[in-house]
């Protein structure tokens, strides 16, 4: 389980791939009510006056806290789903546990 950093220059596709590689679970990234375009950068779908910057993602972070941080920093709604993307993961699990 590798930690990784997220920045606004990252594409949605790259973020989802790194997340899957690191934790084994699926990351759903939204642009408004729809799924975000894979080729969009995080900065381009950012909402409101979110501050951006870098976020270091660690395996011991809780799913709910990660989802909140993504909203705070980037104004982007994300949800962590199971590895086969069939259901959302419990917010109290850690990211490392989310892909099991």
SULHU-V261665 format. One record per residue. SS is DSSP state (A for helix, B for strand, O for the rest). D_FIRST is the distance of its C-alpha to the first C-alpha in Angstrom with 1 decimal. Layout:
SS,D_FIRST / SS,D_FIRST
//
This chain:
O,0.0 / O,3.8 / O,6.7 / B,9.7 / B,13.4 / B,15.7 / O,19.4 / O,22.5 / O,23.0 / O,20.0 / B,21.1 / A,20.2 / A,19.2 / A,16.8 / A,15.2 / A,14.8 / A,13.4 / A,10.7 / A,9.9 / A,10.0 / A,7.9 / A,5.0 / A,5.9 / O,8.5 / O,11.3 / B,14.2 / B,15.3 / B,19.1 / B,20.7 / B,24.4 / B,27.4 / O,29.9 / O,30.2 / B,29.1 / B,25.8 / O,25.3 / O,26.2 / O,23.4 / O,25.3 / O,25.8 / B,24.3 / A,23.0 / A,26.0 / A,28.4 / A,27.5 / O,27.3 / O,29.9 / O,32.3 / O,32.1 / O,28.4 / O,27.6 / O,24.7 / O,23.0 / O,19.4 / B,16.7 / B,13.6 / B,10.9 / O,8.7 / O,6.8 / O,10.1 / O,12.3 / B,14.5 / A,14.9 / A,18.5 / A,18.0 / A,15.8 / A,18.5 / A,21.2 / A,19.8 / A,19.8 / A,23.3 / A,24.5 / A,23.2 / A,23.7 / O,26.0 / O,23.8 / O,23.3 / B,19.9 / B,18.9 / B,15.8 / B,16.8 / O,15.8 / O,14.1 / O,17.8 / O,18.9 / O,21.6 / O,21.2 / B,19.8 / O,17.3 / O,18.8 / O,18.6 / O,18.3 / O,14.9 / B,11.8 / A,9.4 / A,6.9 / A,10.1 / A,11.3 / O,10.3 / O,11.7
//
